[in-house]
Amino acid sequence: MMLTARDSERNRYLLLILSVFDALATDCGIRLQLIQEANPVAKALYESNVVLFYGYKTLLPLLLLFLLRHAPDRQIVRLGTALATALYAIVAIYHVVWIGVAAVTP
């Protein structure tokens, strides 16, 4: 399946929204002691400086968006953006599930 320029345009905004949601949901889950950060680098950053944690969590999507803006015709950039968007969507579903479970658990 060939990704179109229009798909890339939609993916860039969705990717950014999903990456920010991931950072926010993870932060909230850690603060409420519902989850722990599994990534040792992100965990160390969170424990030392939350701003660095947010930067780290959004670094890859921002890099992909930068590449997409400057090399929109490169298939690898479009494919990488689509793959990252799909992975962030899976992570977002995971976050929504544990938020739902936490909401109904006394």
QUIQUIVEN-V302225 format. One record per residue. N is the residue number from 1. SS is DSSP state (h for helix, s for strand, l for the rest). Layout:
n=<N/N>
ss=<SS/SS>
This chain:
n=<1/2/3/4/5/6/7/8/9/10/11/12/13/14/15/16/17/18/19/20/21/22/23/24/25/26/27/28/29/30/31/32/33/34/35/36/37/38/39/40/41/42/43/44/45/46/47/48/49/50/51/52/53/54/55/56/57/58/59/60/61/62/63/64/65/66/67/68/69/70/71/72/73/74/75/76/77/78/79/80/81/82/83/84/85/86/87/88/89/90/91/92/93/94/95/96/97/98/99/100/101/102/103/104/105/106>
ss=<l/l/l/l/h/h/h/h/h/h/h/h/h/h/h/h/h/h/h/h/h/h/h/h/h/h/h/h/h/h/h/l/l/l/l/l/l/l/l/h/h/h/h/h/h/h/h/h/l/h/h/h/h/h/h/h/h/h/h/h/h/h/h/h/h/h/h/h/h/h/l/l/l/l/h/h/h/h/h/h/h/h/h/h/h/h/h/h/h/h/h/h/h/h/h/h/h/h/h/h/h/h/h/h/l/l>
